[in-house]
Amino acid sequence: MKITKVLVSCDSHGDYASMFPLVHKMWKSICDYDCIAIYVGTSLPAVLENFKNKFPDSVILYKPLPNIHTTFQAQCIRLLYPALMENETVLISDMDIVPLKKQHFVELLDSYNKENFVTYTDRYVKQKMFAMCYNAAHCSVWQTIFNVKKIDDISTNLIQWYKDEYTGSKNCIGWFTDQEKLYSNAIKYDKIIILNDIHTNYKRLDKKQKKFILENKQVICQSIHNYSDFHFIRPYSKFHKIINNIALCAVNNSNKEPFQDNV
């Protein structure tokens, strides 16, 4: 399996949109994958509008459905939109996570083909959920699993899945709908591949380790090859320089041209 596009998404809540320039750059630098952001809103924020001017195919504006929280739409659209990305093999991810190790996202998929649906971890299987990071499949497989053939099918699913009690606050009613729907639909697909963290040697540099990250930047850079991905510490605006420096360590470690801090 060869990924051709990575898909992330966000809305106006939080500072996610401002992360996309670095996220886009990291997927390209580490994996040579083109990353696309779907923004759920009536218009693009300046950071995404400016980025779209430089990279026209990298940002998609999805006008929100009425009476459905935009955060819910941003969460779930990653499951549905890949079906419409013609001839693409799509990996879905989060807006605040970047790859650090090419092997985990490129070589790991070499033994699978375009008929497979690969979900990267079984971490939440007991709860009948699949993590959104990461899942990979050809557009035709996404289409089969979620029965999406046209843009209106996205609206239909979002309306059916939505619960009015959803508030957009973490862990609110409906917060895990994306992971639950991913599991309930994908688990029935006969060519699903469920990986696990032990066999993939997965290790995350996690935002939960904020104190460690802030106090051990040099140690982290020296051992960056041990980490698969990086979940950004927050707030992003405050720690952007540190986040970018860690990202730069990973790029340099991958023996690619280092990039400048211009995001």
C-alpha positions as CSV (number, residue, x, y, z in Angstrom):
1,M,0.0,0.0,0.0
2,K,1.3,3.4,-1.0
3,I,-0.3,6.4,0.6
4,T,-1.0,9.3,-1.7
5,K,-2.8,11.7,0.6
6,V,-3.0,12.4,4.4
7,L,-6.3,13.9,5.6
8,V,-6.7,16.1,8.7
9,S,-9.5,18.4,9.7
10,C,-10.6,21.2,12.1
11,D,-13.0,24.0,12.7
12,S,-12.7,27.4,14.4
13,H,-12.5,26.0,17.9
14,G,-9.1,26.0,19.5
15,D,-5.9,26.8,17.6
16,Y,-5.9,23.8,15.3
17,A,-5.9,25.8,12.0
18,S,-2.6,27.5,12.9
19,M,-0.9,24.1,13.2
20,F,-1.5,23.0,9.6
21,P,1.5,24.7,7.9
22,L,3.8,22.6,10.2
23,V,1.7,19.5,9.9
24,H,1.7,19.7,6.1
25,K,5.5,20.3,6.1
26,M,6.2,17.3,8.4
27,W,4.1,14.8,6.4
28,K,6.0,15.9,3.3
29,S,9.4,16.0,4.9
30,I,9.2,12.7,6.8
31,C,7.0,10.6,4.5
32,D,6.8,12.5,1.2
33,Y,3.0,12.5,1.6
34,D,0.8,15.4,0.6
35,C,-1.4,16.4,3.5
36,I,-4.8,18.0,3.0
37,A,-6.8,19.9,5.6
38,I,-10.6,20.1,5.6
39,Y,-11.8,23.2,7.4
40,V,-15.5,23.2,8.6
41,G,-16.7,26.7,8.5
42,T,-18.3,29.5,6.4
43,S,-14.9,30.9,5.4
44,L,-11.2,30.0,5.8
45,P,-9.2,31.7,8.6
46,A,-6.3,33.8,7.4
47,V,-3.7,31.1,8.1
48,L,-5.4,28.6,5.9
49,E,-6.4,31.1,3.2
50,N,-2.7,32.2,2.9
51,F,-1.6,28.6,2.8
52,K,-4.2,27.7,0.2
53,N,-2.8,30.5,-2.0
54,K,0.6,28.9,-1.9
55,F,-0.7,25.3,-2.1
56,P,-4.1,25.4,-3.8
57,D,-4.9,21.7,-3.4
58,S,-4.0,21.5,0.3
59,V,-7.1,23.1,1.9
60,I,-10.7,22.3,1.4
61,L,-13.5,24.5,2.8
62,Y,-16.6,22.4,3.9
63,K,-19.6,24.6,4.6
64,P,-21.1,23.4,7.8
65,L,-24.5,21.8,8.1
66,P,-27.0,23.7,10.2
67,N,-27.9,22.6,13.7
68,I,-24.8,20.3,13.9
69,H,-21.8,21.4,16.0
70,T,-18.9,22.2,13.6
71,T,-16.5,20.3,15.9
72,F,-18.6,17.2,15.4
73,Q,-18.5,17.7,11.7
74,A,-14.8,18.2,11.7
75,Q,-14.3,15.0,13.8
76,C,-16.4,12.8,11.6
77,I,-15.7,14.1,8.1
78,R,-12.4,12.3,8.1
79,L,-14.3,9.1,7.9
80,L,-16.5,10.1,5.0
81,Y,-14.5,12.4,2.7
82,P,-11.8,9.9,1.7
83,A,-14.4,8.0,-0.3
84,L,-14.7,11.0,-2.6
85,M,-10.9,11.4,-3.1
86,E,-10.8,9.7,-6.5
87,N,-7.8,7.4,-7.2
88,E,-6.2,8.3,-3.8
89,T,-5.0,6.1,-1.0
90,V,-5.8,8.1,2.1
91,L,-4.4,8.0,5.6
92,I,-6.4,9.9,8.2
93,S,-4.8,11.7,11.1
94,D,-5.3,14.5,13.7
95,M,-4.4,18.1,13.1
96,D,-2.2,18.3,16.2
97,I,0.0,15.2,15.5
98,V,2.9,14.9,13.2
99,P,5.0,11.9,12.0
100,L,8.6,11.6,13.3
101,K,9.6,8.2,11.9
102,K,9.2,7.3,8.2
103,Q,9.2,3.6,8.8
104,H,6.0,3.8,10.8
105,F,4.0,5.4,8.0
106,V,5.7,4.2,4.8
107,E,7.6,0.9,5.1
108,L,5.0,-0.5,7.6
109,L,2.4,-0.5,4.8
110,D,4.5,-2.1,2.2
111,S,3.1,-5.6,2.7
112,Y,-0.6,-4.5,2.3
113,N,-2.5,-3.7,-0.9
114,K,-5.3,-1.4,-2.1
115,E,-7.9,-3.9,-1.0
116,N,-6.9,-3.7,2.6
117,F,-8.2,-1.3,5.3
118,V,-5.3,-0.8,7.8
119,T,-6.1,0.5,11.3
120,Y,-2.9,1.2,13.2
121,T,-3.8,0.1,16.7
122,D,-6.1,-2.2,18.6
123,R,-5.9,0.1,21.7
124,Y,-9.6,0.7,22.0
125,V,-11.0,-2.5,20.5
126,K,-12.4,-3.6,23.9
127,Q,-14.5,-0.4,23.9
128,K,-15.6,-1.2,20.4
129,M,-13.7,1.8,19.0
130,F,-10.8,2.3,16.6
131,A,-8.4,5.3,17.1
132,M,-8.6,7.9,14.4
133,C,-4.8,7.9,14.3
134,Y,-4.2,6.2,12.0
135,N,-6.3,4.5,9.4
136,A,-5.3,3.9,5.7
137,A,-7.2,2.6,2.7
138,H,-7.8,3.3,-1.0
139,C,-10.7,5.6,-1.7
140,S,-12.8,2.7,-3.1
141,V,-12.4,0.9,0.3
142,W,-13.5,4.0,2.2
143,Q,-16.4,4.2,-0.2
144,T,-17.4,0.6,0.5
145,I,-17.1,0.8,4.3
146,F,-19.1,4.0,4.7
147,N,-21.3,3.8,1.6
148,V,-20.3,7.3,0.5
149,K,-20.5,7.9,-3.3
150,K,-21.4,11.6,-3.5
151,I,-21.0,14.7,-1.4
152,D,-24.6,14.5,-0.2
153,D,-23.9,11.1,1.4
154,I,-21.5,12.9,3.8
155,S,-24.4,15.1,5.0
156,T,-26.7,12.2,5.4
157,N,-24.2,10.3,7.6
158,L,-23.4,13.4,9.7
159,I,-27.1,14.0,10.3
160,Q,-27.8,10.4,11.2
161,W,-24.8,10.2,13.6
162,Y,-25.4,13.5,15.5
163,K,-26.8,13.7,19.0
164,D,-28.3,17.0,20.1
165,E,-26.6,16.6,23.5
166,Y,-23.2,17.1,21.8
167,T,-21.5,20.3,23.2
168,G,-18.1,20.2,21.6
169,S,-16.5,19.7,25.1
170,K,-14.1,16.8,25.4
171,N,-15.8,13.6,26.4
172,C,-19.3,15.0,26.0
173,I,-22.1,12.9,24.8
174,G,-21.2,12.0,21.2
175,W,-17.6,12.9,21.5
176,F,-16.4,9.4,20.5
177,T,-18.9,9.0,17.7
178,D,-16.0,9.1,15.1
179,Q,-14.2,6.3,16.8
180,E,-17.3,4.3,17.4
181,K,-18.6,4.6,13.8
182,L,-15.1,3.8,12.5
183,Y,-15.1,0.5,14.5
184,S,-18.7,-0.5,13.7
185,N,-18.3,0.0,10.0
186,A,-14.7,-1.1,9.4
187,I,-14.9,-4.2,11.6
188,K,-17.3,-5.8,9.1
189,Y,-14.9,-5.3,6.2
190,D,-13.4,-8.7,5.3
191,K,-9.9,-7.3,4.4
192,I,-9.4,-5.2,7.5
193,I,-5.9,-5.3,9.0
194,I,-5.7,-4.5,12.7
195,L,-2.2,-3.7,13.9
196,N,-1.0,-3.3,17.5
197,D,1.5,-1.0,19.2
198,I,3.8,-3.8,20.3
199,H,4.3,-5.3,16.8
200,T,4.7,-1.9,15.2
201,N,7.1,-0.8,17.9
202,Y,5.0,2.3,18.3
203,K,6.1,5.1,20.7
204,R,4.5,8.5,20.9
205,L,6.1,11.8,22.1
206,D,2.9,12.8,23.9
207,K,1.5,16.1,25.1
208,K,0.9,14.3,28.4
209,Q,4.6,14.4,28.8
210,K,4.6,18.2,28.7
211,K,7.0,18.7,31.7
212,F,9.5,16.2,30.3
213,I,9.4,17.7,26.9
214,L,10.0,21.3,28.2
215,E,12.9,20.2,30.4
216,N,14.6,17.7,28.1
217,K,14.6,19.1,24.6
218,Q,18.2,18.1,23.9
219,V,17.7,14.5,25.1
220,I,14.5,14.2,23.0
221,C,16.4,15.4,19.9
222,Q,19.2,12.9,20.5
223,S,16.7,10.1,20.8
224,I,14.2,11.3,18.2
225,H,14.6,8.1,16.2
226,N,12.9,6.2,19.0
227,Y,9.6,8.1,18.5
228,S,6.9,7.4,15.9
229,D,4.9,10.6,16.2
230,F,4.5,13.8,18.2
231,H,1.3,15.0,19.8
232,F,1.8,18.7,20.3
233,I,2.0,20.2,23.7
234,R,-0.3,23.1,24.3
235,P,-1.0,26.0,23.9
236,Y,0.5,25.8,20.4
237,S,1.0,29.6,20.2
238,K,3.2,29.6,23.3
239,F,5.3,26.5,22.5
240,H,5.5,26.8,18.7
241,K,9.3,27.3,18.7
242,I,9.9,24.2,20.9
243,I,7.5,22.1,18.8
244,N,9.2,23.3,15.6
245,N,12.7,22.5,16.9
246,I,11.6,18.9,17.8
247,A,10.1,18.6,14.3
248,L,13.4,19.8,12.8
249,C,15.3,17.2,14.7
250,A,13.2,14.5,13.2
251,V,13.6,15.9,9.7
252,N,17.4,16.1,10.1
253,N,17.4,12.5,11.4
254,S,15.6,11.4,8.3
255,N,18.5,12.6,6.2
256,K,16.4,15.0,4.3
257,E,17.0,18.7,3.7
258,P,16.3,20.6,6.9
259,F,13.5,23.1,6.6
260,Q,13.5,26.7,7.9
261,D,11.2,27.9,10.7
262,N,8.9,29.9,8.4
263,V,5.5,28.5,9.6
